[in-house]
Amino acid sequence: MDQKWIPNDLARWLRRRRKIRSVRAGGPAASYGDPDFYDPDGDYIPDDLPRMGCLIIIILLAILIFGSCWAFFGDGDAEIIGSPLPPVSSSPSSASSSSSSSAGSDSSAGTPAPPVTQRPLIGDAALDELLDAIGLGGLDQEAQSEIKDGLQDLIDSLRGVIPPYQGRDVDIVRALAFLVEVDEPFQVNAFGNTVYPCSDANPLVVCANEVLEMEAGELLVIAVQMDDDVPTASTERSYVYSIVFDSDGDAANDWVFNLPFDWDYFQGADLWFQATYNTGGLWFVDVTQLTADGSFPASSTASAVRVVVDGPWMVWFFPTSEFAVYPAPFRVTAFAHDGFFSESSRGGDVMGADPTEPLTVPPTSPAFISIAE
């Protein structure tokens, strides 16, 4: 008949094993009456482990082994702890690359794939919501470039002239720039007739006079914050919010001011993107690429640029393919006038102290973004 087993028997058996090993190693022997060897009546307790105790040990060992494997290999998401694989894009090309190559490599060319970057929040609720709607969600802190500007530092295009208009809606607070590489699903989701189509009203989306399709690839995103909401339906004045670039690194075609406007906002730049609102209620983006000698072209340039206006934020999306070279240094400007650029009613701001400062170099390390993430 089998020995009856209670939980204490297993603990006693384990203690006996330790004491027996101690004796074999030269330690003191167990004394008569040791409760691990003798019952209260002084009878020797058999050394056999009940079969139920064996079963318990086997179960415990199985749990420990299974738990260790689970912690090491993850929860079935095909990743090793501390080494996340890049997300699989929903596009055919991305899916093929993910299934036939290891993380960080391009199966077709054997070159490193774009780095996959998580998207922490910026911390501004309005901007986070605007970017999160298309899958960006924020800036990578290592890749972002933040340029802060002083408040109440409005200037005129004439050096030393205090502009009559001092509105907070043209007072630049800061500009945030970051570079992303997007796949086709992201491009279609963000800039097709989906989240931010041209001429959308809530939030306001403004495109170029001649619109080109936004293609997958690298996008320079510049988010500009004003000190007050950007007017989207003013009847009192016109506005020009711009970002201008040195698009080719050639100073020969950069804009040179015409006297007496020695603080011309666009000096030193050859590619101008101007989001303009006039008192007639029309918004448009005028794109000007100066000619080789730095003069005005015959007509506006076609572009895939897109501007989303929401509260105090103007978020610009520039395909880097539209720059002759990248990085293309830039300057942010804002300007308000009465419709006739009258000196008695105008005022504006540039990023930095004045437009004679060097242009700002944008980030150069793209974060790979896909809506499949």
C-alpha positions in Angstrom: 0.0 0.0 0.0 1.3 3.4 -0.9 2.5 5.8 1.7 0.0 8.6 2.5 1.5 11.9 1.4 0.9 15.4 2.8 2.6 18.7 1.6 5.0 18.8 4.6 6.4 15.4 3.4 7.9 17.0 0.3 9.6 19.8 2.3 10.9 17.3 4.8 12.3 15.1 1.9 14.1 18.1 0.4 15.6 19.1 3.8 16.8 15.5 4.2 18.6 15.6 0.8 20.5 18.7 1.9 21.5 17.1 5.3 22.6 13.9 3.6 24.8 15.8 1.2 26.3 17.7 4.2 27.2 14.4 5.9 28.8 13.1 2.7 30.8 16.2 2.5 32.2 15.7 6.0 29.6 17.5 8.0 28.0 16.4 11.3 25.6 13.5 11.2 21.9 13.9 12.0 21.1 13.4 15.7 18.6 10.9 17.0 15.2 12.6 17.1 15.8 14.9 14.2 12.2 15.6 12.9 13.4 15.3 9.3 14.3 11.7 10.0 12.2 10.6 13.0 8.5 11.0 13.8 7.3 12.2 17.2 7.2 8.5 18.4 10.9 8.1 17.6 10.3 5.9 14.6 12.5 6.3 11.5 10.7 7.9 8.6 11.2 6.0 5.3 13.3 7.8 2.8 11.1 7.1 -0.2 9.5 10.2 -1.9 5.8 9.6 -2.4 4.8 9.3 -6.0 2.7 12.5 -5.8 5.8 14.4 -4.7 7.6 13.3 -7.8 4.7 14.5 -9.9 4.8 17.9 -8.2 8.5 18.3 -8.9 8.1 17.4 -12.5 5.3 19.9 -12.9 7.4 22.7 -11.2 10.4 22.0 -13.5 8.2 22.1 -16.6 6.7 25.5 -15.5 10.2 26.9 -14.9 11.5 25.7 -18.3 8.5 27.0 -20.2 8.6 30.3 -18.4 12.2 30.8 -19.3 11.6 30.1 -23.0 8.7 32.5 -23.0 10.7 35.3 -21.5 13.5 34.8 -23.9 11.6 34.5 -27.2 8.9 37.0 -26.5 5.1 36.5 -26.8 4.9 35.1 -30.4 5.7 38.4 -32.2 8.8 36.9 -33.8 11.2 39.1 -31.9 14.0 38.7 -29.4 13.8 40.9 -26.3 15.7 44.2 -26.9 15.9 43.6 -30.7 12.6 44.7 -32.3 12.1 43.9 -36.0 10.8 46.6 -38.3 7.1 46.7 -38.9 5.8 45.0 -42.0 4.5 47.5 -44.5 1.1 46.8 -46.1 2.6 47.7 -49.5 3.6 44.7 -51.8 7.2 45.9 -52.1 7.6 46.3 -48.3 6.0 43.0 -47.6 8.3 41.3 -50.0 11.3 42.9 -48.5 10.2 42.0 -44.9 9.7 38.3 -45.8 12.9 37.8 -47.8 15.5 39.8 -45.8 16.6 40.3 -42.3 15.9 43.5 -40.3 18.0 46.4 -41.4 18.8 45.2 -45.0 17.3 45.6 -48.4 16.7 42.3 -50.2 17.0 43.7 -53.7 20.2 45.7 -53.3 21.8 44.3 -50.1 22.0 47.8 -48.7 20.8 48.9 -45.2 17.1 49.6 -45.0 15.8 52.9 -43.5 15.9 52.9 -39.7 12.6 52.3 -38.0 11.9 55.0 -35.4 9.2 55.1 -32.8 7.1 58.2 -32.7 7.0 59.9 -29.2 4.6 62.8 -28.7 5.7 66.4 -29.0 3.7 67.5 -26.0 1.4 70.1 -27.7 -2.1 68.6 -27.9 -3.1 70.4 -31.1 0.0 69.5 -33.1 0.1 65.9 -31.7 -3.5 65.4 -32.8 -2.8 66.9 -36.3 0.2 64.7 -36.9 -1.2 61.6 -35.3 -4.2 61.7 -37.7 -1.8 60.6 -40.5 0.3 58.3 -38.5 3.2 60.5 -37.5 2.2 61.2 -33.9 5.2 63.4 -33.1 8.9 63.9 -33.5 11.9 61.7 -32.9 13.8 63.6 -30.3 17.2 62.8 -31.8 16.2 63.7 -35.4 14.1 66.9 -34.7 15.4 70.4 -35.1 13.7 73.0 -32.9 14.2 76.7 -33.5 12.7 79.0 -31.0 12.0 82.7 -31.8 11.6 85.7 -29.5 8.1 87.1 -28.8 7.1 90.6 -29.7 10.1 90.9 -32.1 8.2 91.9 -35.2 10.1 93.7 -37.9 9.6 95.6 -41.1 11.4 95.0 -44.4 13.2 98.3 -43.7 15.9 98.0 -41.1 15.2 99.9 -37.9 11.5 100.6 -38.8 9.0 99.5 -36.1 6.1 97.9 -38.0 2.7 99.4 -37.2 1.0 96.0 -37.2 2.1 94.0 -34.1 -0.4 91.2 -34.3 0.3 87.9 -32.5 -1.0 86.0 -35.5 2.3 86.9 -37.3 4.6 86.5 -34.3 6.6 83.3 -34.7 7.0 81.3 -31.5 9.0 78.3 -32.8 9.6 76.0 -35.7 10.0 72.2 -35.4 11.5 70.4 -38.4 12.1 66.7 -38.9 12.7 64.4 -41.8 10.7 61.2 -42.5 10.8 58.6 -45.2 7.2 57.4 -46.0 6.0 54.5 -48.0 3.1 54.5 -50.5 0.4 53.4 -48.0 1.3 56.3 -45.8 1.3 58.8 -48.7 -2.1 57.6 -49.9 -3.6 57.7 -46.4 -2.2 61.2 -45.6 -2.3 63.0 -48.9 -4.7 61.2 -51.2 -8.4 62.1 -51.0 -8.3 61.0 -47.4 -7.0 62.7 -44.2 -5.6 65.9 -45.6 -6.8 66.4 -49.2 -6.3 69.8 -50.9 -8.9 72.5 -50.1 -10.1 70.7 -47.0 -11.6 73.1 -44.5 -11.4 71.5 -41.1 -8.5 71.7 -40.6 -7.6 74.0 -43.5 -5.4 72.3 -46.1 -3.7 74.5 -48.7 -1.9 73.3 -51.8 0.1 74.8 -54.7 -1.5 76.7 -57.6 -0.5 73.8 -59.8 -0.7 70.6 -57.7 1.7 67.7 -58.2 1.0 64.3 -56.6 2.7 63.7 -53.3 4.9 60.6 -53.9 6.4 58.2 -51.4 9.9 59.0 -50.3 11.5 61.6 -48.1 9.4 64.3 -46.6 10.7 67.4 -44.8 8.1 68.4 -42.2 8.2 71.9 -40.7 5.7 72.8 -38.1 5.5 76.5 -37.4 3.7 77.8 -34.3 2.4 81.4 -34.1 1.6 83.3 -30.9 -2.1 83.2 -31.8 -4.4 81.3 -34.1 -3.7 81.8 -37.8 -6.7 83.7 -39.3 -8.4 81.6 -41.9 -11.2 84.0 -42.9 -10.1 87.5 -42.1 -11.8 90.5 -43.8 -9.4 93.1 -42.3 -6.1 92.2 -43.8 -4.1 89.8 -46.0 -1.5 87.4 -44.7 1.6 85.7 -46.2 3.1 82.8 -44.3 6.3 81.5 -46.0 9.2 79.1 -45.8 12.1 80.0 -48.2 15.0 77.7 -49.1 18.4 77.8 -50.6 17.5 74.8 -52.8 20.8 74.2 -54.6 23.6 75.6 -52.5 24.4 78.1 -55.3 24.6 81.7 -54.0 24.5 83.1 -57.6 20.8 82.6 -57.9 19.8 83.6 -54.3 17.6 86.6 -53.9 19.3 90.0 -53.3 17.2 92.7 -51.7 16.3 95.8 -53.6 17.0 99.1 -51.8 15.8 100.5 -49.6 14.3 97.1 -48.4 17.6 95.9 -46.7 15.6 93.6 -44.4 13.8 91.8 -47.2 12.5 88.6 -45.6 13.5 86.4 -48.6 17.1 87.4 -49.1 19.6 84.6 -49.5 17.0 82.1 -50.8 16.1 80.9 -54.3 13.0 78.8 -53.7 10.0 80.4 -52.0 6.8 78.7 -50.7 4.2 81.4 -49.8 0.9 80.4 -48.2 -1.2 83.5 -48.9 -4.6 84.6 -47.7 -6.3 87.7 -49.2 -9.3 89.6 -47.9 -11.4 88.1 -50.7 -11.3 84.8 -48.8 -8.9 82.9 -51.0 -6.0 80.7 -49.7 -3.3 79.4 -52.1 0.4 78.4 -52.0 2.5 80.3 -54.5 5.8 78.5 -55.3 8.6 80.5 -56.9 11.9 79.0 -58.1 14.2 81.9 -59.1 16.1 81.7 -62.4 19.8 81.1 -62.7 20.5 84.8 -62.3 18.3 85.2 -59.3 15.4 86.9 -61.0 11.7 86.1 -61.0 10.4 83.3 -63.3 7.6 83.7 -65.8 5.1 81.7 -63.7 4.6 79.9 -60.5 6.2 76.5 -60.1 4.2 73.3 -59.8 4.7 71.5 -56.4 3.4 68.7 -54.2 3.8 70.9 -51.1 0.9 70.8 -48.7 0.2 73.0 -45.7 -2.2 72.1 -42.9 -3.4 75.0 -40.8 -4.9 74.3 -37.3 -5.1 76.9 -34.6 -1.7 78.5 -34.1 0.1 75.8 -36.2 1.0 75.7 -39.8 2.5 72.3 -40.7 4.3 72.2 -44.1 5.1 68.9 -45.9 7.9 69.2 -48.6 9.0 66.3 -50.8 12.8 66.6 -50.7 12.8 65.6 -54.3 11.8 69.2 -55.1 15.1 70.5 -53.9 18.1 70.4 -56.2 20.3 69.4 -53.2 19.4 68.3 -49.7 19.7 69.4 -47.0 18.3 72.7 -48.2 18.7 75.5 -45.5 15.5 77.4 -44.8 13.9 80.5 -43.1 10.4 80.8 -41.7 8.6 84.2 -42.2 5.1 85.7 -41.5 3.7 88.9 -42.8 0.4 90.9 -42.6 -0.7 93.9 -44.7 -3.8 95.8 -45.8 -3.9 94.3 -49.3 -1.6 96.9 -50.7 1.6 96.3 -48.6 1.2 99.8 -47.2 4.0 100.8 -44.9 1.4 102.3 -42.5 -0.4 99.0 -41.8 2.1 96.2 -42.3 4.1 94.1 -40.0 5.7 90.6 -39.7 8.4 88.4 -38.3 11.2 86.1 -39.4 12.7 83.2 -37.6 15.7 84.6 -35.7 16.5 88.2 -35.0 16.4 89.5 -38.7 16.7 88.1 -42.2 20.4 88.8 -42.5 21.0 85.7 -40.2 22.1 82.5 -42.0 19.4 80.1 -43.0 18.7 77.0 -40.8 19.9 73.6 -41.9 17.1 71.0 -41.6 17.6 67.4 -40.2 19.3 64.9 -42.4 18.5 61.5 -40.8 15.1 60.3 -41.8 12.8 58.2 -39.7 11.1 55.5 -41.7 7.3 55.8 -41.2 4.5 53.5 -42.4 0.9 53.3 -41.5 1.5 49.6 -41.0 3.4 50.4 -37.8 
